[in-house]
């Protein structure tokens, strides 16, 4: 009996490693969003999105990296940065299915005030991704403030059906 791994076992290990690497890359992508938004790094924020990627929220609807770049450099976002903001994502529920993936979770945005930090927004998020030749990119991020309405609950419920 040989100590060499079988071709099937090696293939299974490679598939598991690829899944772990994909999950790490997707978590890095999700966490990069807040850092880019809070530092005003429009290029980093825009680079997360596919050319047809959508950033949808109760505040805006943006299509493509150029629109994301413009939002990051907008007066409203720059005012939030100057005040002191921190976009803090919770660890999302993430599923990878080949070259597509999705995640559901929360984001809390803090902003600095004279009294200290306050919570500005707590939002539900649903992210969808596509593997591209350049790596994983966002195809859609939907974000809705948790305000007792159904929109946020519907986004969170997607965690239980991560193919959409």
C-alpha positions in Angstrom: 0.0 0.0 0.0 1.4 3.4 -1.0 1.6 6.5 1.2 1.0 8.6 -1.9 -2.4 10.3 -1.9 -4.9 9.0 -4.4 -5.9 11.2 -7.3 -9.4 11.5 -5.9 -8.2 12.5 -2.5 -5.8 15.1 -3.9 -8.6 16.5 -6.1 -10.9 16.7 -3.0 -8.2 18.5 -1.0 -7.6 20.9 -3.8 -11.4 21.7 -4.1 -11.6 22.2 -0.3 -8.5 24.5 -0.4 -10.0 26.5 -3.3 -13.3 26.9 -1.4 -11.4 28.2 1.7 -9.3 30.6 -0.4 -12.5 31.9 -2.1 -14.2 32.4 1.2 -11.2 34.4 2.6 -11.1 36.5 -0.6 -14.8 37.3 -0.3 -14.5 38.2 3.4 -11.6 40.5 2.5 -13.7 42.1 -0.2 -16.6 42.7 2.2 -14.3 44.2 4.8 -12.5 46.4 2.2 -15.8 48.2 1.5 -16.0 49.9 4.9 -12.3 50.8 4.9 -12.6 52.3 1.5 -15.7 54.2 2.4 -14.3 55.6 5.6 -11.0 56.7 4.1 -12.5 58.1 0.9 -10.5 55.7 -1.2 -12.7 55.9 -4.3 -10.4 53.7 -6.4 -10.4 50.9 -3.8 -14.2 51.1 -3.5 -14.8 51.1 -7.2 -12.4 48.2 -7.8 -14.7 45.9 -5.7 -17.5 46.1 -8.3 -17.9 44.3 -11.6 -18.5 46.6 -14.6 -22.2 46.0 -14.3 -22.2 45.8 -10.5 -25.0 47.5 -8.5 -24.9 49.3 -5.2 -28.5 49.6 -4.0 -29.7 51.0 -0.7 -32.5 53.1 0.7 -30.2 56.0 0.1 -29.1 55.4 -3.6 -29.0 53.2 -6.6 -25.6 53.1 -8.3 -24.5 51.0 -11.3 -20.9 50.4 -12.1 -17.5 51.3 -10.7 -17.7 54.9 -11.9 -20.9 55.6 -10.0 -19.4 54.1 -6.9 -16.3 56.2 -7.3 -18.5 59.3 -7.6 -20.4 58.4 -4.5 -17.2 58.0 -2.4 -16.0 61.5 -3.6 -19.4 63.1 -3.1 -19.9 66.0 -0.7 -22.2 63.8 1.5 -19.7 61.0 1.9 -16.8 63.4 2.4 -18.7 65.2 5.1 -19.3 61.8 6.9 -15.6 61.0 6.6 -14.6 64.5 7.9 -17.0 64.0 10.9 -15.4 60.6 11.6 -17.1 57.4 10.4 -16.6 53.7 10.8 -18.5 51.1 8.7 -18.3 47.9 10.7 -19.5 44.7 9.0 -20.6 41.7 11.1 -19.2 38.4 10.0 -21.6 37.4 7.2 -23.2 34.1 6.3 -21.4 33.3 3.0 -22.0 30.7 0.3 -19.8 29.9 -2.7 -21.3 28.0 -5.6 -18.6 27.6 -8.3 -17.9 31.0 -9.8 -20.8 32.8 -8.0 -21.2 33.6 -4.3 -23.5 35.4 -2.0 -23.4 36.7 1.6 -26.0 38.1 4.0 -25.3 40.0 7.2 -25.3 43.3 9.0 -23.3 46.6 8.9 -23.3 49.2 11.6 -22.1 52.7 10.7 -20.8 54.8 13.6 -20.1 58.5 13.4 -18.2 60.7 15.7 -20.0 63.5 17.6 -19.0 65.9 20.3 -20.4 63.5 22.9 -18.4 60.5 21.4 -19.5 57.9 18.9 -23.1 57.3 17.9 -24.7 54.6 15.8 -25.8 56.3 12.6 -27.1 53.2 10.7 -27.7 49.5 11.3 -28.3 47.9 8.0 -29.1 44.5 6.5 -26.9 43.5 3.6 -27.1 41.0 0.8 -24.0 40.7 -1.4 -23.7 38.8 -4.7 -20.3 38.1 -6.4 -18.9 36.7 -9.6 -15.5 35.3 -10.2 -13.8 37.3 -13.0 -10.3 37.0 -14.6 -9.3 39.7 -12.1 -10.7 37.9 -9.1 -14.0 38.1 -7.2 -16.1 41.2 -7.9 -19.4 42.4 -6.5 -22.3 42.1 -8.9 -24.7 43.6 -6.3 -24.8 44.8 -2.8 -28.2 45.6 -1.4 -28.2 47.5 1.8 -31.3 48.6 3.8 -31.6 50.2 7.1 -33.2 48.1 9.8 -36.2 50.1 10.7 -38.9 47.5 11.3 -40.0 47.3 7.7 -39.9 44.2 5.6 -37.1 45.2 3.2 -34.3 44.5 5.7 -35.9 41.3 6.9 -36.1 40.1 3.3 -32.4 40.7 2.8 -31.5 38.9 6.0 -33.7 36.0 5.1 -31.6 35.4 2.0 -29.0 33.9 4.3 -31.2 30.8 4.3 -31.4 30.6 0.5 -28.0 31.8 -0.6 -28.3 31.2 -4.3 -30.0 34.6 -4.8 
